[in-house]
């Protein structure tokens, strides 16, 4: 794929204007908020193979605490990205599965993965660079 200029991209994708209206921006922020979280993308990717119980999810995500996993699962469910099915069995069994909305994110995740393959190393390198010192000797907040 050849590198395109901003003008070429805008001409191809934005026939009149690319400036979104406030309602569109609000929907975009809501969509980003639904998937941004310490473990949300990992949870969604883990569930691509099918429904899992809480314990299976916890084992599949080393390093996640029970409290964090519970909070992230509740948030994903509240945003319509997971279903939680409780079975009336002894011992109790609860399974988490992807919804149609979360499966629809797969092409987005693939595109983001491709973008990360292309630009991720530079982002990691930039993050690893020491931050420059200010005149007063403190590190700058951004750089």
Backbone as CSV, one residue per row, in Angstrom:
resi,resn,N_x,N_y,N_z,CA_x,CA_y,CA_z,C_x,C_y,C_z
1,UNK,0.836,-1.174,0.000,0.000,0.000,0.000,0.885,1.242,0.000
2,UNK,0.653,2.151,-0.928,1.486,3.350,-0.995,1.032,4.359,0.054
3,UNK,1.989,5.120,0.550,1.653,6.167,1.495,0.892,7.262,0.766
4,UNK,-0.214,7.673,1.354,-1.026,8.718,0.751,-0.860,10.005,1.538
5,UNK,-1.051,11.108,0.833,-1.019,12.390,1.524,-2.367,12.616,2.183
6,UNK,-2.404,13.550,3.117,-3.664,13.898,3.782,-4.693,14.346,2.752
7,UNK,-4.278,15.174,1.800,-5.213,15.658,0.776,-5.809,14.514,-0.030
8,UNK,-4.974,13.518,-0.396,-5.481,12.373,-1.147,-6.486,11.577,-0.324
9,UNK,-6.191,11.383,0.950,-7.120,10.655,1.821,-8.422,11.410,1.986
10,UNK,-8.333,12.714,2.192,-9.541,13.519,2.374,-10.389,13.530,1.113
11,UNK,-9.754,13.634,-0.053,-10.505,13.623,-1.308,-11.232,12.304,-1.502
12,UNK,-10.580,11.194,-1.142,-11.165,9.874,-1.343,-12.256,9.567,-0.333
13,UNK,-12.094,9.996,0.904,-12.999,9.588,1.966,-13.989,10.667,2.399
14,UNK,-13.699,11.915,2.061,-14.521,13.027,2.528,-14.905,13.911,1.355
15,UNK,-15.973,13.568,0.657,-16.321,14.331,-0.526,-16.569,15.817,-0.242
16,UNK,-17.185,16.145,0.886,-17.438,17.550,1.189,-16.664,18.001,2.416
17,UNK,-16.900,17.336,3.525,-16.211,17.713,4.754,-16.051,16.503,5.646
18,UNK,-14.966,16.475,6.376,-14.739,15.391,7.329,-14.984,15.847,8.756
19,UNK,-15.429,17.065,8.919,-15.668,17.576,10.261,-16.976,16.973,10.769
20,UNK,-16.896,16.100,11.766,-18.124,15.450,12.256,-18.963,16.402,13.091
21,UNK,-20.254,16.136,13.100,-21.153,16.938,13.922,-21.038,16.481,15.381
22,UNK,-21.488,17.290,16.339,-21.347,16.944,17.765,-21.971,15.606,18.147
23,UNK,-23.097,15.250,17.553,-23.732,13.967,17.884,-22.853,12.804,17.428
24,UNK,-22.212,12.953,16.281,-21.312,11.920,15.778,-20.101,11.776,16.690
25,UNK,-19.569,12.889,17.148,-18.432,12.853,18.070,-18.841,12.179,19.376
26,UNK,-20.033,12.474,19.863,-20.514,11.859,21.105,-20.641,10.341,20.950
27,UNK,-21.171,9.874,19.813,-21.283,8.433,19.566,-19.903,7.786,19.483
28,UNK,-18.960,8.481,18.853,-17.600,7.958,18.741,-16.972,7.807,20.123
29,UNK,-17.115,8.830,20.976,-16.573,8.744,22.335,-17.224,7.608,23.122
30,UNK,-18.521,7.423,22.951,-19.209,6.331,23.648,-18.665,4.981,23.181
31,UNK,-18.402,4.853,21.883,-17.862,3.598,21.355,-16.460,3.335,21.897
32,UNK,-15.629,4.361,21.924,-14.271,4.202,22.453,-14.332,3.841,23.932
33,UNK,-15.165,4.539,24.693,-15.293,4.257,26.126,-15.745,2.821,26.381
34,UNK,-16.544,2.265,25.479,-17.055,0.902,25.668,-15.948,-0.146,25.599
35,UNK,-14.881,0.119,24.835,-13.834,-0.901,24.664,-12.520,-0.552,25.349
36,UNK,-12.390,0.684,25.832,-11.146,1.077,26.482,-11.210,0.679,27.947
37,UNK,-10.205,-0.011,28.384,-10.118,-0.451,29.762,-8.910,-1.359,29.895
38,UNK,-8.455,-1.522,31.102,-7.225,-2.281,31.345,-7.266,-3.668,30.712
39,UNK,-8.400,-4.338,30.741,-8.477,-5.729,30.268,-9.572,-5.974,29.230
40,UNK,-10.294,-4.952,28.819,-11.471,-5.174,27.965,-11.138,-5.831,26.628
41,UNK,-10.136,-5.340,25.940,-9.811,-5.921,24.637,-9.324,-7.354,24.813
42,UNK,-8.532,-7.610,25.860,-8.072,-8.970,26.120,-9.244,-9.902,26.404
43,UNK,-10.223,-9.415,27.171,-11.415,-10.225,27.470,-12.160,-10.542,26.185
44,UNK,-12.416,-9.523,25.372,-13.147,-9.734,24.121,-12.412,-10.711,23.208
45,UNK,-11.098,-10.559,23.096,-10.320,-11.467,22.242,-10.340,-12.895,22.781
46,UNK,-10.296,-13.052,24.101,-10.328,-14.379,24.710,-11.653,-15.083,24.424
47,UNK,-12.724,-14.308,24.361,-14.042,-14.891,24.132,-14.343,-15.165,22.654
48,UNK,-13.417,-14.844,21.768,-13.636,-15.129,20.345,-13.802,-16.620,20.077
49,UNK,-13.195,-17.456,20.901,-13.310,-18.906,20.723,-14.590,-19.489,21.295
50,UNK,-15.370,-18.664,21.979,-16.633,-19.145,22.529,-16.815,-18.724,23.977
51,UNK,-17.985,-19.026,24.508,-18.352,-18.641,25.873,-17.421,-19.297,26.882
52,UNK,-17.144,-18.553,27.955,-16.296,-19.064,29.032,-16.887,-18.705,30.381
53,UNK,-16.557,-19.548,31.354,-16.924,-19.252,32.739,-15.910,-18.286,33.326
54,UNK,-16.286,-17.658,34.452,-15.431,-16.660,35.091,-14.039,-17.224,35.379
55,UNK,-13.972,-18.390,35.969,-12.684,-18.985,36.329,-11.814,-19.255,35.112
56,UNK,-12.444,-19.674,34.015,-11.697,-19.926,32.780,-11.136,-18.617,32.219
57,UNK,-11.936,-17.560,32.286,-11.464,-16.247,31.843,-10.291,-15.785,32.703
58,UNK,-10.417,-15.950,34.005,-9.352,-15.509,34.916,-8.050,-16.257,34.636
59,UNK,-8.141,-17.558,34.378,-6.948,-18.346,34.057,-6.355,-17.943,32.705
60,UNK,-7.211,-17.524,31.778,-6.738,-17.143,30.439,-6.077,-15.767,30.423
61,UNK,-6.275,-15.001,31.497,-5.735,-13.643,31.572,-4.817,-13.510,32.781
62,UNK,-3.602,-14.052,32.701,-2.707,-13.980,33.852,-2.437,-12.524,34.229
63,UNK,-2.508,-12.263,35.513,-2.239,-10.914,35.999,-3.490,-10.122,36.329
64,UNK,-4.640,-10.535,35.823,-5.870,-9.811,36.147,-6.348,-10.244,37.526
65,UNK,-6.762,-9.276,38.328,-7.310,-9.610,39.645,-8.791,-9.953,39.509
66,UNK,-9.315,-10.653,40.497,-10.729,-11.009,40.474,-11.593,-9.750,40.468
67,UNK,-11.206,-8.770,41.266,-11.963,-7.513,41.336,-11.974,-6.805,39.978
68,UNK,-10.810,-6.702,39.328,-10.719,-6.020,38.040,-11.494,-6.768,36.968
69,UNK,-11.365,-8.091,36.932,-12.086,-8.877,35.939,-13.591,-8.707,36.119
70,UNK,-14.061,-8.751,37.353,-15.486,-8.558,37.625,-15.952,-7.193,37.140
71,UNK,-15.187,-6.162,37.456,-15.559,-4.796,37.056,-15.594,-4.662,35.531
72,UNK,-14.593,-5.210,34.848,-14.538,-5.096,33.392,-15.660,-5.899,32.732
73,UNK,-15.963,-7.092,33.261,-17.060,-7.895,32.720,-18.391,-7.166,32.897
74,UNK,-18.612,-6.570,34.047,-19.856,-5.826,34.279,-19.989,-4.660,33.318
75,UNK,-18.889,-3.948,33.090,-18.918,-2.803,32.192,-19.172,-3.243,30.751
76,UNK,-18.503,-4.303,30.314,-18.729,-4.815,28.964,-20.177,-5.284,28.793
77,UNK,-20.730,-5.912,29.818,-22.126,-6.353,29.757,-23.066,-5.148,29.708
78,UNK,-22.790,-4.141,30.535,-23.626,-2.938,30.558,-23.605,-2.208,29.211
79,UNK,-22.494,-2.311,28.503,-22.371,-1.664,27.191,-22.843,-2.549,26.039
80,UNK,-23.381,-3.713,26.352,-23.940,-4.581,25.323,-22.914,-5.362,24.520
81,UNK,-21.705,-5.499,25.070,-20.665,-6.222,24.352,-20.502,-7.662,24.829
82,UNK,-21.121,-7.996,25.946,-21.090,-9.358,26.492,-22.473,-9.744,26.967
83,UNK,-22.726,-11.045,26.917,-23.906,-11.562,27.612,-23.408,-12.385,28.787
84,UNK,-24.156,-12.343,29.846,-23.864,-13.125,31.055,-25.050,-14.055,31.247
85,UNK,-24.789,-15.345,31.185,-25.852,-16.326,31.346,-25.609,-17.111,32.619
86,UNK,-26.574,-17.023,33.554,-26.496,-17.764,34.816,-27.405,-18.992,34.697
87,UNK,-26.839,-20.152,34.967,-27.583,-21.399,34.896,-28.002,-21.805,36.307
88,UNK,-29.219,-22.280,36.455,-29.744,-22.695,37.750,-29.254,-24.083,38.125
89,UNK,-27.962,-24.199,38.349,-27.353,-25.476,38.697,-26.641,-25.350,40.034
90,UNK,-26.330,-26.506,40.604,-25.507,-26.527,41.807,-24.277,-27.347,41.472
91,UNK,-23.083,-26.796,41.584,-22.800,-25.407,41.938,-23.224,-24.461,40.813
92,UNK,-23.420,-23.186,41.158,-23.872,-22.220,40.154,-22.872,-22.109,39.002
93,UNK,-23.409,-21.913,37.816,-22.557,-21.761,36.631,-22.972,-20.495,35.897
94,UNK,-21.984,-19.651,35.585,-22.216,-18.414,34.840,-21.248,-18.408,33.671
95,UNK,-21.762,-18.101,32.487,-20.916,-18.032,31.302,-21.017,-16.650,30.668
96,UNK,-19.911,-16.230,30.091,-19.838,-14.950,29.389,-19.587,-15.235,27.919
97,UNK,-20.297,-14.511,27.050,-20.149,-14.705,25.609,-20.235,-13.351,24.905
98,UNK,-19.686,-13.315,23.705,-19.743,-12.100,22.896,-21.146,-11.883,22.350
99,UNK,-21.496,-10.636,22.147,-22.761,-10.291,21.504,-22.498,-9.970,20.036
100,UNK,-23.552,-9.752,19.298,-23.415,-9.359,17.893,-22.622,-8.057,17.779
101,UNK,-22.848,-7.145,18.718,-22.138,-5.859,18.699,-20.629,-6.049,18.868
102,UNK,-20.225,-6.944,19.759,-18.785,-7.142,19.965,-18.153,-7.909,18.803
103,UNK,-18.871,-8.834,18.208,-18.351,-9.550,17.047,-18.174,-8.576,15.878
104,UNK,-19.052,-7.574,15.786,-18.943,-6.567,14.728,-17.675,-5.726,14.866
105,UNK,-17.047,-5.732,16.047,-15.795,-5.001,16.260,-14.581,-5.719,15.673
106,UNK,-14.715,-6.973,15.300,-13.567,-7.750,14.828,-12.825,-7.080,13.670
107,UNK,-13.497,-6.573,12.636,-12.752,-5.891,11.568,-12.017,-4.636,12.075
108,UNK,-12.604,-3.966,13.039,-11.950,-2.782,13.623,-10.682,-3.208,14.351
109,UNK,-10.771,-4.268,15.143,-9.606,-4.763,15.867,-8.524,-5.236,14.890
110,UNK,-8.935,-5.875,13.800,-7.949,-6.318,12.802,-7.242,-5.114,12.179
111,UNK,-8.003,-4.077,11.858,-7.397,-2.866,11.287,-6.456,-2.207,12.282
112,UNK,-6.868,-2.147,13.538,-6.020,-1.560,14.565,-4.763,-2.405,14.764
113,UNK,-4.911,-3.717,14.688,-3.760,-4.615,14.796,-2.778,-4.356,13.652
114,UNK,-3.300,-4.205,12.438,-2.437,-3.905,11.285,-1.735,-2.558,11.472
115,UNK,-2.461,-1.578,11.980,-1.887,-0.256,12.242,-0.773,-0.383,13.284
116,UNK,-1.014,-1.180,14.317,-0.008,-1.380,15.365,1.227,-2.084,14.805
117,UNK,1.028,-3.033,13.886,2.183,-3.679,13.245,3.032,-2.656,12.501
118,UNK,2.357,-1.694,11.897,3.071,-0.693,11.102,3.727,0.385,11.962
119,UNK,3.027,0.859,13.000,3.498,2.014,13.755,3.821,1.722,15.219
120,UNK,3.497,0.536,15.690,3.646,0.216,17.104,5.065,0.287,17.634
121,UNK,6.033,-0.180,16.856,7.427,-0.161,17.315,7.880,1.276,17.580
122,UNK,7.499,2.196,16.709,7.867,3.602,16.907,7.182,4.169,18.152
123,UNK,5.940,3.767,18.391,5.233,4.242,19.584,5.904,3.723,20.856
124,UNK,6.295,2.466,20.841,6.964,1.875,22.002,8.308,2.549,22.231
125,UNK,9.040,2.789,21.162,10.343,3.450,21.290,10.185,4.860,21.851
126,UNK,9.180,5.563,21.377,8.945,6.928,21.876,8.579,6.901,23.355
127,UNK,7.782,5.933,23.740,7.364,5.814,25.138,8.552,5.505,26.047
128,UNK,9.540,4.776,25.512,10.693,4.354,26.305,11.749,5.446,26.452
129,UNK,11.706,6.469,25.582,12.700,7.551,25.663,12.545,8.318,26.961
130,UNK,13.676,8.702,27.572,13.570,9.522,28.779,12.985,10.887,28.439
131,UNK,12.174,11.380,29.345,11.557,12.690,29.132,12.593,13.788,29.396
132,UNK,12.611,14.829,28.553,13.582,15.908,28.758,13.302,16.687,30.039
133,UNK,14.341,17.247,30.583,14.226,18.036,31.814,13.793,19.465,31.484
134,UNK,12.986,20.042,32.342,12.628,21.453,32.231,13.752,22.280,32.836
135,UNK,13.648,23.577,32.660,14.660,24.472,33.234,14.699,24.356,34.747
136,UNK,13.531,24.088,35.371,13.482,23.981,36.833,13.908,22.596,37.334
137,UNK,14.317,21.715,36.407,14.807,20.398,36.785,13.751,19.307,36.811
138,UNK,12.449,19.681,36.608,11.395,18.670,36.609,11.189,18.150,35.199
139,UNK,10.701,16.930,35.100,10.421,16.359,33.785,9.178,17.008,33.210
140,UNK,9.146,17.112,31.873,7.967,17.658,31.209,6.872,16.620,31.249
141,UNK,5.602,17.042,31.341,4.490,16.071,31.413,4.292,15.295,30.125
142,UNK,4.553,15.867,28.989,4.374,15.213,27.692,5.666,15.274,26.918
143,UNK,5.945,14.306,26.140,7.049,14.239,25.171,7.380,12.833,24.862
